[in-house]
Amino acid sequence: MTDVLILAVVLAFFGLCVPYVALCDRIVGTASDLRGKDEDEAEAASGRKREARSGGEA
């Protein structure tokens, strides 16, 4: 019976976390909104460079 109680508490906890995080994202914005597009593009370009160096070309 205790395991059912613990499972219910864990599910309730995550059930409350999901809307809380969604609310925070709505208020503050997502991480990509905070960083800016220039940094995202630079990060994507560096990822492509790493793939080319590691022999990603077949």
Buried (B, 14 or more C-beta within 10 A) or exposed (E): EEEEEEEEEEEEEEEEEEEEEEEEEEEEEEEEEEEEEEEEEEEEEEEEEEEEEEEEEE
